[in-house]
Amino acid sequence: MGNPFSDDPLALLLGKWSVDINIYSVSFRIILVIALASWIGWERSSKRHSAGMRTFIIVSMASAVSAMLDVCILAVHSGGIPIISAASVVSVAMLSGNSILFSSRSQIKGLTTSAGLWACGIVGLAIGGGLYTIGLASFFALIFCISQLPKAEAILKDRSNHFEVHLELKNSYNLQDFVTTIRKLGLKIDDIESNPAYTNSGLSVYSVSMTISERDFKTYKSHKDIIEALRSLDYIHYIEEMK
């Protein structure tokens, strides 16, 4: 049974068996997507994210099988549409969306894992359809993005004039003291939002967005330095930068 994507460079390099749908190519594609998905899943699991190896493997393998089924169907019914692959993309998108959580500190959790899960499904579709070059190129781009770019993001965020903190005060009356201190430090408060998740905790909890307004202060102080200085104040129970 022929594959309409027979011009793929890696497929041509591997040979005709990898282009057609047969026991060897099916086995090879499934093993390949499992290996690639395991790599991405391991990277997420190592950072204690909810979607780990099994989730990524299942999603990627299901997407690859969907693509292979569509290749078979389209070979018999020419002029059709890859409906199984389309359904697979929608299903993975819904599953990815459900992995996004909001923590009690008003932080979005699982956004990168969600996007990675969706992208891994697309990689599975590419390999399942016999597009090895696109699948592998996409995989290496994906693994680079989720494993290496966070380091660059952290550097850029720490050099930014804007940042947001999770702030826990021992008493609501201390908020005015905090605002006064922030202004003395050369910072500007852009927004203060009360966090209702801590209503019965006895603490006054806020999400505070700030801007470093003084150039000299920014030159010598990082976000970490600023937060460490604020943490020493008696009326602050806890403070951390929101990622």
LOZA-405937 format. One record per residue (C-alpha): x, y, z; chain. Coordinates in Angstrom, 2 decimals. Layout:
BEGIN
<x->X, y->Y, z->Z, mol->A>
...
***
This chain:
BEGIN
<x->0.00, y->0.00, z->0.00, mol->A>
<x->1.57, y->3.31, z->-1.10, mol->A>
<x->2.22, y->6.34, z->0.99, mol->A>
<x->1.51, y->9.75, z->-0.60, mol->A>
<x->4.45, y->11.24, z->1.37, mol->A>
<x->7.12, y->9.10, z->-0.30, mol->A>
<x->9.45, y->12.04, z->-1.02, mol->A>
<x->10.52, y->12.39, z->2.62, mol->A>
<x->14.37, y->12.43, z->2.64, mol->A>
<x->14.75, y->10.14, z->5.65, mol->A>
<x->12.13, y->7.74, z->4.31, mol->A>
<x->13.99, y->7.50, z->1.02, mol->A>
<x->17.23, y->6.94, z->2.93, mol->A>
<x->15.68, y->4.14, z->4.99, mol->A>
<x->14.20, y->2.44, z->1.94, mol->A>
<x->10.85, y->1.62, z->0.37, mol->A>
<x->9.77, y->-0.50, z->3.33, mol->A>
<x->9.60, y->2.63, z->5.52, mol->A>
<x->7.35, y->4.44, z->3.03, mol->A>
<x->4.69, y->1.75, z->2.65, mol->A>
<x->2.32, y->0.60, z->5.37, mol->A>
<x->3.58, y->-2.86, z->6.35, mol->A>
<x->4.46, y->-4.74, z->9.51, mol->A>
<x->8.02, y->-3.37, z->9.49, mol->A>
<x->7.17, y->0.29, z->8.93, mol->A>
<x->4.29, y->0.19, z->11.44, mol->A>
<x->6.54, y->-1.35, z->14.09, mol->A>
<x->9.34, y->1.12, z->13.32, mol->A>
<x->7.03, y->4.16, z->13.55, mol->A>
<x->5.49, y->3.05, z->16.83, mol->A>
<x->8.89, y->2.27, z->18.38, mol->A>
<x->10.25, y->5.62, z->17.15, mol->A>
<x->7.41, y->7.70, z->18.58, mol->A>
<x->7.60, y->5.80, z->21.88, mol->A>
<x->11.34, y->6.54, z->22.11, mol->A>
<x->10.88, y->10.23, z->21.31, mol->A>
<x->7.86, y->10.66, z->23.60, mol->A>
<x->9.75, y->8.90, z->26.41, mol->A>
<x->12.53, y->11.48, z->26.11, mol->A>
<x->10.10, y->14.39, z->26.39, mol->A>
<x->8.09, y->12.66, z->29.13, mol->A>
<x->11.24, y->11.99, z->31.13, mol->A>
<x->12.21, y->15.67, z->30.89, mol->A>
<x->8.79, y->16.70, z->32.27, mol->A>
<x->8.80, y->14.00, z->34.98, mol->A>
<x->12.27, y->15.01, z->36.15, mol->A>
<x->10.83, y->18.43, z->36.96, mol->A>
<x->7.86, y->16.91, z->38.83, mol->A>
<x->5.22, y->17.88, z->36.28, mol->A>
<x->1.90, y->16.04, z->36.25, mol->A>
<x->2.12, y->14.68, z->32.68, mol->A>
<x->5.04, y->12.26, z->32.63, mol->A>
<x->6.41, y->9.50, z->30.42, mol->A>
<x->3.27, y->7.38, z->30.21, mol->A>
<x->1.07, y->10.32, z->29.24, mol->A>
<x->3.42, y->11.52, z->26.52, mol->A>
<x->3.94, y->7.99, z->25.17, mol->A>
<x->0.20, y->7.24, z->24.99, mol->A>
<x->-0.64, y->10.55, z->23.32, mol->A>
<x->2.19, y->10.28, z->20.79, mol->A>
<x->1.49, y->6.62, z->19.98, mol->A>
<x->-2.25, y->7.25, z->19.55, mol->A>
<x->-1.50, y->10.14, z->17.21, mol->A>
<x->0.89, y->8.00, z->15.15, mol->A>
<x->-1.69, y->5.21, z->14.84, mol->A>
<x->-4.31, y->7.81, z->13.81, mol->A>
<x->-2.03, y->9.05, z->11.03, mol->A>
<x->-1.34, y->5.51, z->9.82, mol->A>
<x->-5.06, y->4.71, z->9.74, mol->A>
<x->-5.68, y->7.83, z->7.69, mol->A>
<x->-2.90, y->6.86, z->5.26, mol->A>
<x->-4.58, y->3.48, z->4.77, mol->A>
<x->-8.05, y->4.96, z->4.34, mol->A>
<x->-6.91, y->7.68, z->1.92, mol->A>
<x->-5.06, y->5.09, z->-0.17, mol->A>
<x->-8.37, y->3.23, z->-0.68, mol->A>
<x->-10.70, y->6.24, z->-0.86, mol->A>
<x->-8.79, y->8.90, z->-2.77, mol->A>
<x->-9.97, y->12.46, z->-2.35, mol->A>
<x->-11.02, y->11.92, z->1.27, mol->A>
<x->-9.92, y->13.90, z->4.29, mol->A>
<x->-7.72, y->12.70, z->7.20, mol->A>
<x->-10.61, y->12.72, z->9.68, mol->A>
<x->-9.00, y->10.40, z->12.25, mol->A>
<x->-5.89, y->12.59, z->12.46, mol->A>
<x->-8.08, y->15.68, z->12.81, mol->A>
<x->-10.02, y->14.04, z->15.64, mol->A>
<x->-6.72, y->13.08, z->17.28, mol->A>
<x->-5.49, y->16.69, z->17.22, mol->A>
<x->-8.75, y->17.91, z->18.80, mol->A>
<x->-8.62, y->15.21, z->21.49, mol->A>
<x->-5.00, y->15.97, z->22.39, mol->A>
<x->-5.79, y->19.69, z->22.54, mol->A>
<x->-8.64, y->19.00, z->25.00, mol->A>
<x->-6.42, y->16.73, z->27.10, mol->A>
<x->-3.65, y->19.34, z->27.12, mol->A>
<x->-6.08, y->22.04, z->28.23, mol->A>
<x->-7.15, y->19.92, z->31.20, mol->A>
<x->-3.55, y->19.72, z->32.43, mol->A>
<x->-3.45, y->23.49, z->33.09, mol->A>
<x->-4.04, y->24.32, z->36.76, mol->A>
<x->-4.28, y->27.48, z->38.83, mol->A>
<x->-2.50, y->27.33, z->42.17, mol->A>
<x->-3.59, y->29.01, z->45.39, mol->A>
<x->-0.91, y->31.63, z->44.69, mol->A>
<x->-2.68, y->32.73, z->41.49, mol->A>
<x->-0.03, y->31.05, z->39.35, mol->A>
<x->-0.75, y->29.09, z->36.19, mol->A>
<x->0.70, y->25.59, z->36.42, mol->A>
<x->1.26, y->23.11, z->33.62, mol->A>
<x->1.13, y->25.51, z->30.67, mol->A>
<x->4.45, y->24.34, z->29.18, mol->A>
<x->3.57, y->20.69, z->29.80, mol->A>
<x->0.19, y->21.23, z->28.15, mol->A>
<x->1.77, y->22.80, z->25.06, mol->A>
<x->4.44, y->20.07, z->24.99, mol->A>
<x->1.79, y->17.34, z->25.16, mol->A>
<x->-0.07, y->18.86, z->22.22, mol->A>
<x->3.16, y->19.30, z->20.21, mol->A>
<x->4.20, y->15.72, z->20.99, mol->A>
<x->0.90, y->14.56, z->19.51, mol->A>
<x->1.69, y->16.48, z->16.32, mol->A>
<x->5.14, y->14.84, z->16.18, mol->A>
<x->3.39, y->11.48, z->16.46, mol->A>
<x->1.09, y->12.38, z->13.56, mol->A>
<x->4.06, y->13.35, z->11.39, mol->A>
<x->5.96, y->10.12, z->12.05, mol->A>
<x->2.81, y->8.03, z->11.78, mol->A>
<x->2.21, y->9.55, z->8.35, mol->A>
<x->5.73, y->8.62, z->7.25, mol->A>
<x->7.08, y->12.17, z->7.44, mol->A>
<x->10.21, y->11.18, z->9.35, mol->A>
<x->12.19, y->14.32, z->8.53, mol->A>
<x->9.46, y->16.68, z->9.74, mol->A>
<x->8.77, y->14.49, z->12.78, mol->A>
<x->12.39, y->14.30, z->13.92, mol->A>
<x->13.12, y->17.97, z->13.20, mol->A>
<x->10.02, y->18.95, z->15.17, mol->A>
<x->10.98, y->16.65, z->18.02, mol->A>
<x->14.47, y->18.11, z->18.46, mol->A>
<x->13.05, y->21.64, z->18.27, mol->A>
<x->10.48, y->20.69, z->20.92, mol->A>
<x->12.96, y->19.04, z->23.31, mol->A>
<x->15.27, y->22.06, z->22.97, mol->A>
<x->12.43, y->24.47, z->23.78, mol->A>
<x->11.21, y->22.71, z->26.90, mol->A>
<x->14.62, y->21.75, z->28.32, mol->A>
<x->16.92, y->24.65, z->27.42, mol->A>
<x->14.81, y->27.78, z->26.96, mol->A>
<x->13.70, y->27.95, z->30.64, mol->A>
<x->17.27, y->28.93, z->31.54, mol->A>
<x->17.21, y->31.81, z->29.06, mol->A>
<x->13.73, y->32.80, z->30.25, mol->A>
<x->14.92, y->32.95, z->33.86, mol->A>
<x->17.82, y->35.25, z->32.90, mol->A>
<x->15.55, y->37.55, z->30.89, mol->A>
<x->12.94, y->37.70, z->33.66, mol->A>
<x->15.52, y->38.57, z->36.31, mol->A>
<x->16.77, y->41.44, z->34.14, mol->A>
<x->13.29, y->42.76, z->33.48, mol->A>
<x->12.06, y->45.98, z->35.11, mol->A>
<x->8.74, y->44.28, z->35.86, mol->A>
<x->8.06, y->41.40, z->38.21, mol->A>
<x->5.29, y->40.00, z->40.39, mol->A>
<x->5.44, y->38.62, z->43.92, mol->A>
<x->3.26, y->36.48, z->46.14, mol->A>
<x->3.04, y->38.41, z->49.42, mol->A>
<x->1.80, y->37.17, z->52.81, mol->A>
<x->1.44, y->39.85, z->55.49, mol->A>
<x->0.85, y->39.09, z->59.15, mol->A>
<x->-1.89, y->41.72, z->59.26, mol->A>
<x->-3.88, y->43.71, z->56.71, mol->A>
<x->-2.82, y->46.93, z->58.45, mol->A>
<x->0.76, y->46.22, z->57.34, mol->A>
<x->-0.12, y->46.74, z->53.67, mol->A>
<x->0.39, y->50.51, z->53.93, mol->A>
<x->3.80, y->49.94, z->55.55, mol->A>
<x->4.72, y->47.61, z->52.69, mol->A>
<x->3.67, y->50.17, z->50.05, mol->A>
<x->5.73, y->52.88, z->51.79, mol->A>
<x->8.80, y->50.62, z->51.91, mol->A>
<x->8.44, y->49.72, z->48.23, mol->A>
<x->8.41, y->53.37, z->47.23, mol->A>
<x->11.49, y->54.11, z->49.34, mol->A>
<x->13.32, y->51.32, z->47.54, mol->A>
<x->12.72, y->52.98, z->44.16, mol->A>
<x->9.96, y->50.64, z->43.07, mol->A>
<x->6.52, y->51.40, z->41.70, mol->A>
<x->3.49, y->49.24, z->42.48, mol->A>
<x->1.47, y->48.58, z->39.33, mol->A>
<x->-1.23, y->46.40, z->40.85, mol->A>
<x->-2.21, y->44.76, z->44.14, mol->A>
<x->-4.70, y->41.93, z->44.13, mol->A>
<x->-6.02, y->40.22, z->47.26, mol->A>
<x->-5.92, y->36.41, z->47.19, mol->A>
<x->-9.24, y->34.94, z->48.48, mol->A>
<x->-7.74, y->31.44, z->48.85, mol->A>
<x->-6.24, y->32.51, z->52.20, mol->A>
<x->-9.36, y->34.15, z->53.65, mol->A>
<x->-9.49, y->31.99, z->56.80, mol->A>
<x->-5.75, y->31.58, z->57.28, mol->A>
<x->-5.27, y->34.61, z->59.54, mol->A>
<x->-2.91, y->36.12, z->56.96, mol->A>
<x->-3.42, y->38.92, z->54.46, mol->A>
<x->-2.26, y->37.54, z->51.12, mol->A>
<x->-1.73, y->39.53, z->47.90, mol->A>
<x->-0.34, y->39.28, z->44.40, mol->A>
<x->1.71, y->42.42, z->43.82, mol->A>
<x->2.99, y->43.62, z->40.43, mol->A>
<x->5.94, y->46.01, z->40.61, mol->A>
<x->8.21, y->48.02, z->38.33, mol->A>
<x->11.78, y->49.06, z->39.09, mol->A>
<x->11.62, y->52.77, z->38.34, mol->A>
<x->15.11, y->53.93, z->39.36, mol->A>
<x->17.85, y->53.13, z->36.84, mol->A>
<x->20.67, y->52.99, z->39.39, mol->A>
<x->18.71, y->50.60, z->41.57, mol->A>
<x->18.14, y->48.26, z->38.63, mol->A>
<x->21.84, y->48.30, z->37.73, mol->A>
<x->22.97, y->46.83, z->41.05, mol->A>
<x->19.97, y->44.81, z->42.26, mol->A>
<x->18.35, y->41.65, z->40.87, mol->A>
<x->14.81, y->40.50, z->41.66, mol->A>
<x->16.29, y->38.02, z->44.12, mol->A>
<x->18.16, y->40.77, z->45.98, mol->A>
<x->15.00, y->42.88, z->46.25, mol->A>
<x->12.92, y->39.99, z->47.56, mol->A>
<x->15.60, y->39.03, z->50.07, mol->A>
<x->15.60, y->42.61, z->51.38, mol->A>
<x->11.81, y->42.62, z->51.71, mol->A>
<x->11.83, y->39.21, z->53.40, mol->A>
<x->13.73, y->40.72, z->56.34, mol->A>
<x->10.81, y->43.00, z->57.25, mol->A>
<x->9.10, y->41.90, z->60.46, mol->A>
<x->5.54, y->42.21, z->59.20, mol->A>
<x->6.10, y->40.00, z->56.13, mol->A>
<x->5.27, y->36.36, z->56.82, mol->A>
<x->6.34, y->35.11, z->53.38, mol->A>
<x->7.26, y->36.53, z->49.98, mol->A>
<x->8.42, y->34.98, z->46.70, mol->A>
<x->8.57, y->35.93, z->43.04, mol->A>
<x->5.82, y->34.48, z->40.89, mol->A>
<x->7.15, y->32.64, z->37.84, mol->A>
***
